[in-house]
Amino acid sequence: MANKTWTINLEEDPETGDLILPLNDDILEQTGWKTGDSIDWIDNKDGSWTMKKIETQWVLVETISTFRERYMVEVPVGVDRYGKDKADWALDTVTLEEAKEFSQEHLGETIVSHRVVTKEEALAMCDKENEYAKVWNDDMKIQAFFTTMAEHIRENDYNDAT
């Protein structure tokens, strides 16, 4: 879109006193903006502002979480018929997942990969990995499983975004 300008007067919400910037259908059509778009306000330092849609992308970040888990396993004292310390039997009990967890501590998360995916790819992956949510609409899936810019970006975080 070529640089097009509009002069718009702010309106005041009579109930809350909040200022409203009314964008008519012509402006929305010309800019390609729609409800829910993130808009960057750039102060032109002359009393006017430039508004620019912030283009976004979805990034899949894959991590591994590390936990230290402890098990308390009772075993007989001594050596078995193969000459191994019976204390090693506790290792088999844990390996066979027959031991109760004694305690657990999360040691951290390590990012192992990331890649840009389309919204469609992300939603398809969501359906595959969260089968119970397949019947949900896209907005419900995004609200439940996706982290939107509005949830993690604070004012001035990305002033250099274009």
C-alpha positions as CSV (number, residue, x, y, z in Angstrom):
1,M,0.0,0.0,0.0
2,A,1.3,3.4,-0.9
3,N,1.7,5.9,1.9
4,K,-1.9,7.2,2.4
5,T,-3.0,9.5,5.2
6,W,-6.2,10.0,7.0
7,T,-7.1,12.6,9.6
8,I,-9.3,11.0,12.3
9,N,-10.8,12.7,15.3
10,L,-10.8,10.8,18.5
11,E,-14.1,10.1,20.2
12,E,-14.8,9.8,23.9
13,D,-16.7,6.8,25.3
14,P,-19.5,8.5,27.3
15,E,-19.5,5.7,30.0
16,T,-15.8,5.2,30.6
17,G,-14.2,8.4,29.3
18,D,-11.7,6.3,27.3
19,L,-10.7,7.7,23.9
20,I,-11.7,5.8,20.8
21,L,-10.0,5.9,17.4
22,P,-12.8,5.1,15.0
23,L,-11.5,3.3,11.9
24,N,-14.0,3.2,9.1
25,D,-14.4,0.4,6.6
26,D,-12.4,2.4,4.0
27,I,-9.4,2.6,6.3
28,L,-9.6,-1.1,7.2
29,E,-9.9,-2.1,3.6
30,Q,-7.1,0.2,2.4
31,T,-4.7,-1.0,5.2
32,G,-5.7,-4.6,5.3
33,W,-6.2,-4.4,9.0
34,K,-8.8,-6.4,10.9
35,T,-10.0,-6.8,14.5
36,G,-7.2,-8.3,16.6
37,D,-4.3,-7.0,14.6
38,S,-1.4,-5.5,16.6
39,I,-0.7,-1.9,15.6
40,D,2.5,0.0,16.3
41,W,2.1,3.7,17.0
42,I,5.0,5.8,15.9
43,D,5.2,9.4,17.1
44,N,6.2,11.6,14.2
45,K,7.2,14.4,16.7
46,D,5.0,16.9,15.0
47,G,1.7,16.2,16.6
48,S,0.9,13.4,14.2
49,W,1.3,9.6,14.5
50,T,2.1,6.8,12.0
51,M,0.3,3.6,12.6
52,K,1.7,0.4,11.2
53,K,0.5,-3.2,11.5
54,I,3.0,-5.4,13.4
55,E,3.5,-8.5,11.3
56,T,3.9,-11.6,13.4
57,Q,4.9,-15.2,13.0
58,W,4.6,-18.4,15.1
59,V,7.8,-20.0,16.3
60,L,7.8,-23.6,17.6
61,V,10.3,-23.8,20.5
62,E,11.2,-27.3,21.6
63,T,12.8,-28.0,25.0
64,I,13.9,-30.7,27.3
65,S,13.0,-30.4,31.0
66,T,15.4,-32.0,33.5
67,F,14.3,-33.3,36.8
68,R,16.2,-34.9,39.7
69,E,14.0,-37.7,41.1
70,R,14.8,-39.8,44.1
71,Y,13.5,-43.2,45.2
72,M,13.9,-44.9,48.5
73,V,14.0,-48.7,48.0
74,E,14.4,-51.3,50.7
75,V,16.6,-54.3,49.7
76,P,18.3,-57.1,51.7
77,V,21.9,-56.6,52.9
78,G,24.6,-58.7,51.3
79,V,25.7,-60.1,48.0
80,D,23.7,-62.2,45.6
81,R,24.7,-65.5,44.1
82,Y,26.5,-63.7,41.2
83,G,28.7,-61.7,43.6
84,K,26.8,-58.4,43.1
85,D,25.9,-56.2,46.0
86,K,22.1,-56.5,46.7
87,A,22.0,-52.7,46.9
88,D,22.0,-52.8,43.1
89,W,18.6,-54.5,43.2
90,A,17.2,-51.1,44.0
91,L,18.4,-50.0,40.5
92,D,16.3,-52.7,38.9
93,T,13.2,-51.8,40.9
94,V,13.5,-48.2,39.7
95,T,14.3,-49.2,36.1
96,L,11.2,-51.5,36.0
97,E,9.1,-48.5,37.3
98,E,8.2,-50.5,40.5
99,A,9.5,-47.9,43.0
100,K,7.5,-45.1,44.5
101,E,8.8,-41.6,43.9
102,F,10.4,-40.2,47.1
103,S,11.0,-36.6,45.9
104,Q,11.5,-34.5,42.8
105,E,13.2,-31.3,41.9
106,H,13.0,-29.5,38.5
107,L,16.6,-28.6,37.5
108,G,15.7,-26.5,34.5
109,E,14.8,-26.4,30.9
110,T,17.1,-26.5,27.8
111,I,16.0,-25.3,24.4
112,V,17.0,-27.9,21.8
113,S,15.5,-26.3,18.7
114,H,13.2,-23.7,17.2
115,R,11.7,-23.0,13.9
116,V,9.1,-20.8,12.3
117,V,5.8,-22.5,11.4
118,T,2.7,-21.3,9.6
119,K,-0.4,-20.8,11.7
120,E,-2.0,-23.7,9.8
121,E,1.0,-26.0,10.6
122,A,0.7,-24.9,14.3
123,L,-3.0,-25.7,14.4
124,A,-2.5,-29.0,12.7
125,M,0.3,-29.9,15.2
126,C,-2.1,-28.8,18.0
127,D,-4.7,-31.2,16.8
128,K,-2.2,-34.0,16.7
129,E,-0.7,-33.4,20.1
130,N,-3.9,-32.4,21.9
131,E,-6.4,-34.8,20.4
132,Y,-9.1,-33.9,22.9
133,A,-9.1,-30.3,21.6
134,K,-9.6,-31.3,17.9
135,V,-13.3,-30.2,18.1
136,W,-12.4,-26.8,19.4
137,N,-12.3,-23.8,17.0
138,D,-9.0,-22.2,16.2
139,D,-9.5,-19.2,18.6
140,M,-10.1,-21.6,21.5
141,K,-6.9,-23.6,20.6
142,I,-4.8,-20.4,20.3
143,Q,-6.1,-19.2,23.7
144,A,-5.4,-22.5,25.4
145,F,-2.1,-23.5,23.9
146,F,-0.4,-20.6,22.1
147,T,1.4,-17.7,23.7
148,T,0.3,-14.5,21.8
149,M,2.3,-11.3,21.7
150,A,-0.2,-9.6,23.9
151,E,0.6,-12.2,26.7
152,H,4.4,-11.7,26.7
153,I,5.4,-8.4,25.1
154,R,5.5,-5.3,27.1
155,E,5.5,-1.7,25.8
156,N,8.8,-0.8,24.1
157,D,10.1,-4.4,24.0
158,Y,10.4,-4.3,20.3
159,N,10.7,-0.6,19.4
160,D,12.9,-1.6,16.5
161,A,10.2,-3.8,14.9
162,T,9.3,-2.8,11.4
